[in-house]
Amino acid sequence: MALLNEPTAPYHSAQDALRVLETVARHTTGVTDAELARRTGLGPERLTALLRMLRREGYVAQVAGGAYVTGETLRRLGSAHDREGALREKLQHMLVRLRDSVGAAVYLSRYVDGEVRITQYADGPATPAVNEWVDFRSSAHATALGKSLLTQLDHDARRDHLARHKMARLTSRTITSDRQLLSRLESQPPTMPVLDLQEYAVGTVCAAVPITAGSSVGCLALSLPVAHAHRLRQAADTLNRGAAPVLLSLAI
């Protein structure tokens, strides 16, 4: 399965953060921000923002004198013992925080063995999850998260998926033409969120942003009642800005 799209902003942030973490990990007694800047080549403003994020997420910690060392989160995710459990717990914590910052239910979705899977999500009384009235595995053509995953595949992989899943009309807005959907996927800018404007369910709008780590295709998505559709773009931008820590956790 080939990936197609150019890297997105969260991808670049995660790559830069990995460079910082690798440098910190090589200095077991600690490394100063000045030394980090010299070794990573990152500018002061960029490095300061990354270090703030890495401290907040527990990937690095500061010791006496201000030097940086590896943090508890990085040690847990780097350990062979229950790494999956630690990763799932970390991702859930981040999804809850994203839910609260965007004011919407938030979903983590992956494309695994040719199928769309929602692996984790965070909702709440004020931010209800979408009612899965049609299996998400067979409705990628109608959902923001499904379309986001498909945009990250090459043309042949997209056609293969659509050949295995009939494009049913779920609402009056659902695209049911292979040609029309493929054309839309081809023209989707990788740095822009994919939208679902009542294509999957009447009364619900959604947005999704890609988070691809290596050969693993994934995305973050959110859903809102149509009464809050005016917030969709802003919420999607907030989601995109918050995607880097999620991508970083998946990449470690």
Helices and strands as residue ranges (DSSP letters): H 9-26, H 33-40, H 44-56, E 60-62, E 68-70, H 72-78, H 83-102, E 105-112, E 115-122, G 136-138, H 144-151, H 155-164, H 178-187, E 194-197, E 204-210, E 217-225, G 226-231, H 232-241, H 243-251
